[in-house]
Amino acid sequence: MIRCHSYAQVDLFTRLSPEDGDDGLRVMAYLMLKTGLRIIEVSRARIEHLQEHVPGEKWKLWVHGKGRASADESVQVLREVYDKIQVYLRLRPEPPQGSDPLFATTVCYDRGGNVVTAAGKRLSTRAIHRIITEGFLLAGVKKPGIVVHRHSTPTFALLNEANPTRVQKMMRHQHYATTEIYVEEVHRLLDGAEDVVTQI
């Protein structure tokens, strides 16, 4: 059985107040949920990878996926997600350059006032995992696994009647058999045999 977030859990997370967590956290999680990005893909994303596709409506984020030599695949970024990313980028302390990470570290000091982590560096996969997990814990989600976050994207898409082949392309599944696992899970959820038994 595939575990994914509920709509209510995602809504709670995206409504966290600024005092509960930084905007970068919410934007990163929102982008991942809307596009199915993996942690490694978020870590490798650069500002220049986000390019306008349909003027004012849709953008492409070129993805440097696992086992790939470069950013040679893409996901579609809609206006609502793009706008959130732009707000986050404007809040960064230094004006971002195209080659800068899309999501970057903030400056971190030790107790002696020495810089431990400089601002503007690429986030590690470990840091992204921790950030997303802590965000969902703040929203009251118990055991918020990062894999659950990625499973939610195709599940939500299929529940809203997306074409399975398009879901495969969005998730960048190499084989349709992987996407079919989600298709079967959604069919089981929407049209389980239990529904027939209850009619007896």
N, CA and C of each residue as an Amber inpcrd file, in Angstrom:
protein
   600
   0.8400000  -1.2020000   0.0000000   0.0000000   0.0000000   0.0000000
   0.8750000   1.2520000   0.0000000   0.5270000   2.2100000  -0.8480000
   1.2690000   3.4630000  -0.9470000   0.7370000   4.4600000   0.0810000
   1.6520000   5.0510000   0.8390000   1.2630000   6.0910000   1.7970000
   1.4470000   7.4590000   1.1550000   0.4500000   8.3240000   1.3110000
   0.5930000   9.7000000   0.8310000  -0.1150000  10.6320000   1.8090000
   0.1630000  11.9210000   1.6670000  -0.4800000  12.9080000   2.5280000
  -1.9510000  13.0580000   2.1410000  -2.7350000  13.5400000   3.0810000
  -4.1210000  13.8860000   2.7610000  -4.1440000  15.3490000   2.3080000
  -5.2330000  15.7410000   1.6540000  -5.3800000  17.1420000   1.2560000
  -5.3240000  18.0470000   2.4890000  -5.9180000  17.6070000   3.5780000
  -5.9570000  18.4060000   4.8130000  -4.5540000  18.6310000   5.3660000
  -3.7130000  17.5970000   5.3200000  -2.3480000  17.7320000   5.8200000
  -1.5510000  18.7230000   4.9840000  -1.6900000  18.6370000   3.6880000
  -0.9830000  19.5600000   2.8040000  -1.4610000  20.9870000   3.0420000
  -2.7750000  21.1460000   3.2140000  -3.3390000  22.4700000   3.4670000
  -2.7900000  23.0530000   4.7700000  -2.7090000  22.2380000   5.8130000
  -2.1480000  22.6970000   7.0840000  -0.7100000  23.1580000   6.9150000
   0.0510000  22.3960000   6.1560000   1.4590000  22.7210000   5.9580000
   1.6190000  24.0490000   5.2280000   0.8660000  24.2400000   4.1420000
   1.0280000  25.4530000   3.3420000   0.4860000  26.6930000   4.0530000
  -0.3110000  26.4750000   5.1130000  -0.8480000  27.6050000   5.8630000
  -0.0280000  27.9530000   7.1100000   1.1130000  27.2960000   7.2940000
   1.9730000  27.6440000   8.4230000   2.2980000  29.1290000   8.3880000
   2.2690000  29.7720000   9.5470000   2.5880000  31.1960000   9.5880000
   4.0970000  31.3760000   9.4470000   4.5770000  32.5850000   9.0530000
   6.0110000  32.8240000   8.9240000   6.7870000  32.5210000  10.2000000
   6.1390000  32.6830000  11.3740000   6.8170000  32.4030000  12.6320000
   7.0960000  30.9110000  12.8090000   6.3160000  30.0690000  12.1450000
   6.4680000  28.6190000  12.2740000   7.5630000  28.0580000  11.3860000
   7.9510000  28.7680000  10.3710000   8.9700000  28.2670000   9.4530000
   9.2010000  29.2760000   8.3430000  10.3690000  29.2260000   7.6780000
  10.6600000  30.2300000   6.6630000   9.9030000  29.9470000   5.3730000
   9.7880000  31.0040000   4.5430000   9.0480000  30.8930000   3.2950000
   9.6860000  29.8840000   2.3530000  11.0220000  29.7850000   2.3810000
  11.7110000  28.8300000   1.5190000  11.2560000  27.4150000   1.7700000
  11.0100000  27.0840000   3.0200000  10.5410000  25.7480000   3.4050000
   9.2080000  25.4450000   2.7310000   8.2700000  26.3610000   2.8430000
   6.9430000  26.1240000   2.2780000   6.9760000  26.0770000   0.7500000
   7.7580000  26.9880000   0.1630000   7.8400000  27.0370000  -1.2990000
   8.4740000  25.7650000  -1.8390000   9.5340000  25.3060000  -1.1850000
  10.2090000  24.0750000  -1.6050000   9.2540000  22.8890000  -1.5400000
   8.5470000  22.7540000  -0.4430000   7.6070000  21.6430000  -0.2790000
   6.4670000  21.7390000  -1.2900000   5.9870000  22.9440000  -1.5400000
   4.9020000  23.1670000  -2.4870000   5.3350000  22.7850000  -3.9010000
   6.5480000  23.2130000  -4.2860000   7.0850000  22.8670000  -5.6030000
   7.2230000  21.3570000  -5.7420000   7.7370000  20.6960000  -4.7120000
   7.9110000  19.2490000  -4.7500000   6.5690000  18.5360000  -4.8880000
   5.5880000  19.0250000  -4.1580000   4.2640000  18.3960000  -4.1830000
   3.5790000  18.5890000  -5.5370000   3.7440000  19.7660000  -6.1290000
   3.0810000  20.0810000  -7.4010000   3.7440000  19.4230000  -8.6040000
   5.0240000  19.0490000  -8.4680000   5.7620000  18.5450000  -9.6290000
   6.3310000  17.1390000  -9.4430000   6.3430000  16.6370000  -8.2010000
   6.9000000  15.3200000  -7.9410000   8.4180000  15.2780000  -7.9310000
   9.0510000  16.4390000  -7.7200000  10.5170000  16.4790000  -7.6990000
  11.0850000  15.6190000  -6.5740000  12.2010000  14.9710000  -6.8540000
  12.9480000  14.2260000  -5.8340000  13.8480000  15.2000000  -5.0760000
  14.3040000  14.7790000  -3.9030000  15.1900000  15.6230000  -3.0970000
  16.4370000  16.0080000  -3.8770000  17.0720000  15.0490000  -4.5420000
  18.3070000  15.3270000  -5.2820000  18.0540000  16.3500000  -6.3870000
  16.8620000  16.3180000  -6.9780000  16.5280000  17.2570000  -8.0520000
  16.3450000  18.6720000  -7.5110000  15.7880000  18.7880000  -6.3240000
  15.6450000  20.0990000  -5.6840000  17.0190000  20.6350000  -5.3130000
  17.8610000  19.7680000  -4.7740000  19.2050000  20.1700000  -4.3740000
  20.0130000  20.6960000  -5.5630000  19.8500000  20.0850000  -6.7220000
  20.6330000  20.4620000  -7.9050000  20.0290000  21.6090000  -8.7080000
  18.7940000  21.9970000  -8.4160000  18.1010000  23.0280000  -9.2110000
  18.7840000  24.3810000  -9.0600000  18.9480000  25.0510000 -10.1950000
  19.5130000  26.4050000 -10.1940000  18.4710000  27.3830000 -10.7300000
  18.6360000  28.6400000 -10.4130000  17.6710000  29.6580000 -10.8360000
  17.5300000  29.6700000 -12.3580000  18.6390000  29.5120000 -13.0670000
  18.6010000  29.5500000 -14.5260000  17.8690000  28.3530000 -15.1380000
  17.6200000  27.3240000 -14.3320000  16.8730000  26.1560000 -14.8210000
  15.3810000  26.4480000 -14.9690000  14.9140000  27.5350000 -14.3430000
  13.4880000  27.9020000 -14.4030000  13.2850000  28.8650000 -15.5660000
  12.6280000  28.3940000 -16.6150000  12.4870000  29.1840000 -17.8420000
  11.0250000  29.2710000 -18.2710000  10.6650000  30.4560000 -18.7720000
   9.2930000  30.6820000 -19.2190000   8.9820000  29.8010000 -20.4270000
   7.8140000  29.1860000 -20.3940000   7.4000000  28.2740000 -21.4700000
   6.1950000  28.8400000 -22.2280000   5.1450000  29.1750000 -21.4860000
   3.9850000  29.8710000 -22.0520000   3.9290000  31.2240000 -21.3480000
   4.1620000  32.3350000 -22.0800000   4.3010000  33.6480000 -21.4470000
   3.2170000  33.9570000 -20.4080000   3.6810000  34.2110000 -19.1820000
   2.7850000  34.6040000 -18.0940000   1.9440000  33.5010000 -17.4970000
   2.0720000  32.2520000 -18.0230000   1.2020000  31.1670000 -17.5550000
   1.9500000  29.9400000 -17.0490000   2.9440000  29.4990000 -17.8190000
   3.6390000  28.2620000 -17.4710000   5.1440000  28.4170000 -17.6570000
   5.8700000  27.7450000 -16.7680000   7.3230000  27.7430000 -16.8390000
   7.7970000  26.2960000 -16.8300000   9.0140000  26.0820000 -17.3170000
   9.6470000  24.7730000 -17.2240000  10.7930000  24.8770000 -16.2360000
  10.8800000  23.8860000 -15.3720000  12.0440000  23.7740000 -14.5160000
  12.8380000  22.5820000 -15.0370000  14.0160000  22.8500000 -15.5830000
  14.8630000  21.7790000 -16.0820000  15.4520000  21.0340000 -14.9040000
  15.3730000  19.7200000 -14.9770000  15.6840000  18.8610000 -13.8350000
  16.9480000  18.0460000 -14.0950000  17.8620000  18.1250000 -13.1220000
  19.0720000  17.2910000 -13.1520000  18.8000000  16.1020000 -12.2340000
  18.2480000  15.0490000 -12.8240000  17.7780000  13.9140000 -12.0370000
  18.8620000  12.9510000 -11.6290000  18.4680000  11.9550000 -10.8490000
  19.4300000  10.9510000 -10.3890000  19.9230000  10.1280000 -11.5710000
  21.2310000   9.8810000 -11.5840000  21.8320000   9.1190000 -12.6600000
  21.9390000   9.8730000 -13.9740000  21.6640000  11.1830000 -13.9730000
  21.7330000  11.9860000 -15.1970000  22.9830000  12.8700000 -15.1550000
  23.5310000  13.1640000 -16.3330000  24.7490000  13.9730000 -16.4180000
  24.4620000  15.4670000 -16.3730000  23.2260000  15.8480000 -16.7000000
  22.8720000  17.2730000 -16.7340000  21.3670000  17.4370000 -16.5380000
  20.9260000  18.7100000 -16.5340000  19.4930000  19.0070000 -16.4090000
  18.8400000  18.8400000 -17.7780000  18.4540000  17.6090000 -18.1160000
  17.9450000  17.3100000 -19.4520000  16.4840000  16.8520000 -19.4730000
  15.8170000  16.8940000 -18.3210000  14.3810000  16.6220000 -18.2400000
  13.7320000  17.8560000 -17.6290000  12.4130000  17.9560000 -17.7400000
  11.7570000  19.1390000 -17.1790000  10.4210000  18.7920000 -16.5430000
  10.0010000  19.6600000 -15.6290000   8.6610000  19.5940000 -15.0580000
   7.9860000  20.9360000 -15.3330000   6.6750000  20.9050000 -15.3790000
   5.9100000  22.1190000 -15.6390000   5.6190000  22.8420000 -14.3310000
   5.8730000  24.1420000 -14.3210000   5.6200000  24.9750000 -13.1410000
   4.5330000  25.9780000 -13.4960000   3.4100000  25.9000000 -12.7980000
   2.2940000  26.8100000 -13.0620000   2.4930000  28.1470000 -12.3570000
   1.6920000  29.1230000 -12.7540000   1.8370000  30.5010000 -12.2630000
   1.8160000  30.5750000 -10.7310000   0.8930000  29.8480000 -10.0910000
   0.7760000  29.9270000  -8.6290000   2.0660000  29.4970000  -7.9420000
   2.7350000  28.4840000  -8.5070000   3.9990000  28.0070000  -7.9320000
   5.1260000  28.9780000  -8.2730000   5.1560000  29.4390000  -9.5120000
   6.1900000  30.3840000  -9.9510000   6.1740000  31.6500000  -9.0950000
   4.9730000  32.1740000  -8.8410000   4.8540000  33.3980000  -8.0360000
   5.4170000  33.1940000  -6.6350000   5.1640000  32.0370000  -6.0350000
   5.6820000  31.7470000  -4.6960000   7.2150000  31.6790000  -4.7150000
   7.7720000  31.0950000  -5.7670000   9.2260000  31.0110000  -5.8980000
   9.8210000  32.4100000  -6.0060000   9.1760000  33.2880000  -6.7830000
   9.6940000  34.6450000  -6.9590000   9.6620000  35.4400000  -5.6530000
   8.6150000  35.2560000  -4.8600000   8.5500000  35.9250000  -3.5460000
   9.7070000  35.4570000  -2.6730000   9.9480000  34.1450000  -2.6610000
  11.0570000  33.5900000  -1.8740000  12.4000000  34.1550000  -2.3500000
  12.6080000  34.2160000  -3.6690000  13.8860000  34.7190000  -4.1950000
  14.1100000  36.1860000  -3.8340000  13.0210000  36.9700000  -3.8010000
  13.1580000  38.3830000  -3.4350000  13.5280000  38.5590000  -1.9650000
  13.2140000  37.5620000  -1.1380000  13.5330000  37.6260000   0.2920000
  14.9750000  37.2110000   0.5930000  15.6630000  36.6570000  -0.3830000
  17.0420000  36.2350000  -0.1620000  17.9070000  37.4680000   0.1210000
  18.8680000  37.3670000   1.0480000  19.6800000  38.5310000   1.4390000
  20.5060000  39.1240000   0.3070000  21.0210000  38.2870000  -0.5790000
  21.8070000  38.7650000  -1.7210000  21.0030000  38.5810000  -3.0030000
  21.0800000  39.5430000  -3.9310000  20.3600000  39.3670000  -5.2030000
  20.8230000  38.0830000  -5.9030000  19.9100000  37.1400000  -6.1510000
  20.3070000  35.8610000  -6.7470000  20.7690000  36.0120000  -8.1980000
  21.7560000  35.2130000  -8.5730000  22.2490000  35.1440000  -9.9470000
  21.7190000  33.8520000 -10.5800000  21.7340000  33.7820000 -11.8920000
  21.1890000  32.6330000 -12.6010000  21.8180000  31.3060000 -12.2230000
  23.1110000  31.3240000 -11.9330000  23.8020000  30.0740000 -11.6040000
  23.6630000  29.6940000 -10.1270000  23.0200000  30.5480000  -9.3360000
  22.8270000  30.2630000  -7.9060000  21.8040000  29.1430000  -7.7220000
  21.8800000  28.4270000  -6.5790000  20.8680000  27.4030000  -6.2950000
  19.4780000  28.0200000  -6.1950000  18.4770000  27.2830000  -6.6500000
  17.1020000  27.7700000  -6.5370000  16.7090000  27.8860000  -5.0720000
  17.1350000  26.9070000  -4.2640000  16.9280000  26.9530000  -2.8180000
  18.3000000  26.8980000  -2.1540000  18.5830000  27.8800000  -1.3210000
  19.9370000  28.0240000  -0.7930000  19.9710000  28.0900000   0.7290000
  21.1600000  27.8740000   1.2620000  21.3650000  27.9530000   2.7020000
  21.2590000  29.4010000   3.1780000  20.8880000  29.5660000   4.4370000
  20.9940000  30.8610000   5.0910000  22.2320000  30.8060000   5.9790000
  22.7600000  31.9670000   6.3420000  23.9700000  31.9760000   7.1580000
  23.6800000  31.3710000   8.5300000  24.6200000  30.5790000   9.0200000
  24.4580000  29.9030000  10.3080000  25.7330000  30.1000000  11.1240000
  25.5650000  30.5130000  12.3830000  26.7070000  30.7890000  13.2540000
  26.7720000  29.7690000  14.3850000  27.9830000  29.5510000  14.8900000
  28.1050000  28.7290000  16.0970000  27.9820000  29.6390000  17.3160000
  28.0950000  29.0870000  18.5000000  27.9100000  29.8830000  19.7330000
  28.9470000  30.9860000  19.8790000  30.0830000  30.8040000  19.2450000
  31.1420000  31.8090000  19.3220000  31.0080000  32.9160000  18.2920000
  29.9630000  32.8440000  17.4820000  29.7310000  33.8750000  16.4630000
  30.4650000  33.6230000  15.1670000  31.0580000  32.4550000  15.0300000
  31.7550000  32.1010000  13.7910000  30.7760000  31.5240000  12.7720000
  31.0020000  31.8520000  11.5100000  30.1360000  31.3400000  10.4520000
  30.4070000  29.8500000  10.2460000  29.3480000  29.0540000  10.4220000
  29.4380000  27.6030000  10.2050000  29.0220000  27.2680000   8.7740000
  27.9320000  27.8910000   8.3360000  27.4270000  27.7040000   6.9810000
  27.2180000  29.0750000   6.3480000  27.8310000  29.2950000   5.2090000
  27.6570000  30.5640000   4.5080000  26.3100000  30.6020000   3.8000000
  25.7720000  31.8050000   3.6040000  24.5040000  31.9570000   2.8850000
  24.7090000  31.7300000   1.3890000  23.6690000  31.2420000   0.7280000
  23.6790000  31.1220000  -0.7220000  24.2640000  29.8440000  -1.2780000
  24.5990000  28.8940000  -0.4090000  25.1510000  27.6250000  -0.8680000
  24.0320000  26.6380000  -1.1920000  24.3510000  25.6440000  -2.0040000
  23.3740000  24.6200000  -2.3610000  22.9950000  23.7970000  -1.1370000
  21.7060000  23.5450000  -0.9620000  21.2460000  22.7130000   0.1530000
  21.5770000  21.2470000  -0.1290000  22.0540000  20.5630000   0.8730000
  22.3140000  19.1330000   0.7170000  20.9900000  18.3750000   0.7580000
  21.0060000  17.1360000   0.2610000  19.7970000  16.3150000   0.3070000
  19.3900000  16.0560000   1.7550000  20.3760000  15.9230000   2.6270000
  20.0810000  15.6980000   4.0440000  19.3720000  16.9040000   4.6520000
  19.8380000  18.1210000   4.3030000  19.2150000  19.3410000   4.8160000
  17.7840000  19.4730000   4.3150000  17.5500000  19.1670000   3.0430000
  16.1970000  19.2540000   2.4740000  15.2680000  18.2690000   3.1750000
  15.7570000  17.0600000   3.3880000  14.9570000  16.0400000   4.0850000
  14.5560000  16.5410000   5.4720000  15.5050000  17.1260000   6.1870000
  15.2320000  17.6200000   7.5450000  14.2360000  18.7830000   7.5130000
  14.4320000  19.7070000   6.5770000  13.5710000  20.8930000   6.4760000
  12.1200000  20.4960000   6.2040000  11.9090000  19.6110000   5.2280000
  10.5520000  19.1850000   4.8700000   9.9140000  18.4140000   6.0260000
  10.6750000  17.5250000   6.6380000  10.1550000  16.7300000   7.7590000
   9.7470000  17.6260000   8.9110000  10.6040000  18.5920000   9.2760000
  10.2840000  19.5040000  10.3790000   9.0590000  20.3540000  10.0650000
   8.9210000  20.7460000   8.7970000   7.7560000  21.5440000   8.4060000
   6.4560000  20.7920000   8.6010000   6.4300000  19.5290000   8.2030000
   5.2160000  18.7390000   8.3810000   4.9600000  18.4140000   9.8510000
   6.0150000  18.2390000  10.6270000   5.8250000  18.0240000  12.0660000
   5.1910000  19.2580000  12.7070000   5.6360000  20.4520000  12.2820000
   5.0420000  21.6990000  12.7770000   3.5570000  21.7910000  12.4110000
   3.2020000  21.2070000  11.2550000   1.8000000  21.2270000  10.8040000
   0.9740000  20.1220000  11.4430000   1.6080000  19.3240000  12.3240000
   0.8790000  18.2840000  13.0360000   0.7880000  16.9560000  12.3130000
   1.5940000  16.7730000  11.2530000   1.5840000  15.5120000  10.5230000
   2.5130000  14.5320000  11.2360000   1.9740000  13.3920000  11.6330000
   2.7830000  12.3950000  12.3230000   3.5170000  11.5210000  11.3060000
   4.7690000  11.2150000  11.5880000   5.6220000  10.3790000  10.7150000
   5.5890000  10.8850000   9.2710000   6.0150000  12.1260000   9.0520000
   5.9230000  12.7030000   7.7070000   7.1070000  12.3320000   6.8210000
   7.1600000  11.1110000   6.3390000   8.2720000  10.6750000   5.4970000
   8.3460000  11.4470000   4.1940000   9.5820000  11.7260000   3.7450000
   9.7610000  12.4740000   2.5040000   9.2800000  11.6610000   1.3080000
   9.3670000  10.3340000   1.3810000   8.8750000   9.4780000   0.2950000
   7.3570000   9.6220000   0.1950000   6.7020000   9.7760000   1.3320000
   5.2470000   9.9860000   1.3570000   4.9040000  11.2520000   0.5730000
   5.7510000  12.2670000   0.7070000   5.5420000  13.5350000   0.0100000
   5.5580000  13.3100000  -1.5060000   6.5370000  12.5460000  -1.9840000
   6.6280000  12.2770000  -3.4370000   5.4830000  11.3830000  -3.9050000
   5.0760000  10.4130000  -3.0970000   3.9500000   9.5440000  -3.4680000
   2.6490000  10.3380000  -3.6110000   2.5390000  11.4310000  -2.8840000
   1.2980000  12.2120000  -2.9010000   1.0230000  12.8230000  -4.2720000
   2.0810000  13.2180000  -4.9900000   1.9000000  13.9210000  -6.2640000
   1.1480000  13.0760000  -7.3000000   1.6250000  11.8720000  -7.6460000
   0.8610000  11.0920000  -8.6340000  -0.4900000  10.6340000  -8.1090000
  -0.5860000  10.4080000  -6.8060000  -1.8630000   9.9760000  -6.2280000
  -2.9120000  11.0660000  -6.3820000  -2.5600000  12.3070000  -6.0330000
  -3.4940000  13.4250000  -6.1850000  -3.8620000  13.6370000  -7.6510000
  -2.8590000  13.5300000  -8.5370000  -3.1160000  13.7280000  -9.9690000
  -4.1130000  12.7010000 -10.4980000  -3.9090000  11.4450000 -10.1420000
  -4.7970000  10.3770000 -10.6160000  -6.1810000  10.4670000  -9.9860000
  -6.2530000  10.8550000  -8.7310000  -7.5580000  11.0450000  -8.0810000
  -8.3710000  12.1270000  -8.7870000  -7.6560000  13.0810000  -9.3990000
  -8.3270000  14.1560000 -10.1370000  -8.3790000  13.8520000 -11.6350000
  -8.3060000  12.5430000 -11.9660000  -8.5430000  12.0250000 -13.3130000
  -7.4990000  12.4360000 -14.3430000  -6.2400000  12.6060000 -13.9080000
  -5.1650000  12.8720000 -14.8650000  -4.8910000  11.6210000 -15.6920000
  -4.4840000  11.8190000 -16.9290000  -4.1170000  10.7070000 -17.8070000
  -2.8680000  10.0140000 -17.2410000  -2.9010000   8.6970000 -17.0370000
  -1.7460000   7.9870000 -16.4560000  -0.4350000   8.1830000 -17.2040000
  -0.5120000   8.2820000 -18.5470000   0.7120000   8.4910000 -19.3320000
   1.3200000   9.8530000 -19.0190000   0.4620000  10.8520000 -18.8260000
   0.9690000  12.1850000 -18.4610000   1.5420000  12.1810000 -17.0550000
   0.9400000  11.4030000 -16.1840000   1.4820000  11.2730000 -14.8270000
   2.8690000  10.6380000 -14.8860000   3.0170000   9.6410000 -15.7420000
   4.3230000   9.0020000 -15.9120000   5.3700000  10.0330000 -16.3470000
   5.0170000  10.8870000 -17.3000000   5.9520000  11.9120000 -17.7740000
   6.2670000  12.9280000 -16.6920000   5.2490000  13.3440000 -15.9420000
   5.4640000  14.3070000 -14.8640000   6.4110000  13.7560000 -13.8120000
   6.2020000  12.4810000 -13.4540000   7.0130000  11.8640000 -12.3990000
   8.3560000  11.3740000 -12.9250000   8.5070000  11.3690000 -14.2540000
   9.7370000  10.9090000 -14.8900000  10.0370000   9.4560000 -14.5300000
   8.9770000   8.6510000 -14.5090000   9.1360000   7.2090000 -14.3010000
   9.6790000   6.6030000 -15.5910000  10.7680000   5.8820000 -15.5130000
  11.3650000   5.2770000 -16.7000000  10.4370000   4.2250000 -17.3110000
   9.7540000   3.4840000 -16.4470000   8.8660000   2.4230000 -16.9190000
   7.4320000   2.7000000 -16.4770000   6.4810000   2.4240000 -17.3840000
   5.0640000   2.6440000 -17.0480000   4.6330000   1.7690000 -15.8710000
   5.2950000   0.6290000 -15.6810000   4.9480000  -0.2820000 -14.5790000
   5.0060000   0.4310000 -13.2310000   5.9230000   1.3930000 -13.0900000
   6.0150000   2.1620000 -11.8420000   4.7710000   3.0170000 -11.6550000
   4.3600000   3.7030000 -12.7210000   3.1510000   4.5360000 -12.6580000
   1.9240000   3.6790000 -12.3890000   1.9150000   2.4740000 -12.9520000
   0.7640000   1.5720000 -12.8240000   0.4980000   1.1880000 -11.3700000
   1.5430000   1.2030000 -10.5520000   1.3620000   0.9250000  -9.1160000
   0.4210000   1.9590000  -8.5120000   0.6060000   3.2210000  -8.8960000
  -0.2570000   4.2990000  -8.3930000  -1.6570000   4.1980000  -8.9890000
  -1.7400000   3.8450000 -10.2730000  -3.0400000   3.6850000 -10.9400000
  -3.8690000   2.6230000 -10.2240000  -3.2430000   1.4850000  -9.9350000
  -3.9400000   0.3920000  -9.2520000  -4.3600000   0.8020000  -7.8380000
  -3.5070000   1.5310000  -7.1570000  -3.8160000   1.9740000  -5.7900000
  -5.0240000   2.9150000  -5.7770000  -5.0760000   3.8220000  -6.7530000
  -6.1980000   4.7610000  -6.8430000  -7.4790000   4.0210000  -7.2340000
  -7.3820000   3.0670000  -8.1760000  -8.5570000   2.2610000  -8.5420000
  -9.0860000   1.4990000  -7.3250000  -8.1700000   0.9610000  -6.5690000
  -8.5420000   0.2150000  -5.3440000  -9.2680000   1.1300000  -4.3650000
  -8.7820000   2.3640000  -4.2760000  -9.3770000   3.3370000  -3.3510000
 -10.7720000   3.7680000  -3.8180000 -10.9030000   4.0220000  -5.1140000
 -12.1620000   4.5490000  -5.6440000 -13.1970000   3.4740000  -5.9680000
 -12.7150000   2.2620000  -6.2570000 -13.6330000   1.2260000  -6.7320000
 -13.2790000  -0.1320000  -6.1350000 -13.1100000  -0.1400000  -4.8140000
 -12.7510000  -1.3820000  -4.1440000 -13.8990000  -2.3800000  -4.1270000
 -13.5590000  -3.6620000  -4.0450000 -14.5780000  -4.7180000  -4.0160000
 -15.4770000  -4.6060000  -2.7860000 -14.9890000  -3.9390000  -1.7410000
 -15.7890000  -3.7760000  -0.5180000 -17.1000000  -3.0530000  -0.7950000
 -17.0770000  -2.1600000  -1.8120000 -18.2840000  -1.4030000  -2.1500000
 -19.4020000  -2.3450000  -2.5960000 -19.0310000  -3.4170000  -3.2750000
 -20.0280000  -4.3960000  -3.7390000 -20.5320000  -5.2330000  -2.5700000
 -19.6230000  -5.6070000  -1.6890000 -19.9940000  -6.4310000  -0.5270000
 -20.9960000  -5.6980000   0.3540000 -20.8450000  -4.3910000   0.4970000
 -21.7370000  -3.6340000   1.3730000 -23.1580000  -3.5730000   0.8230000
 -23.3120000  -3.8630000  -0.4720000 -24.6510000  -3.8300000  -1.0710000
 -25.4510000  -5.1130000  -0.8120000 -24.8290000  -6.0940000  -0.2130000
 -25.5250000  -7.3710000   0.0650000 -26.5500000  -7.1710000   1.1810000
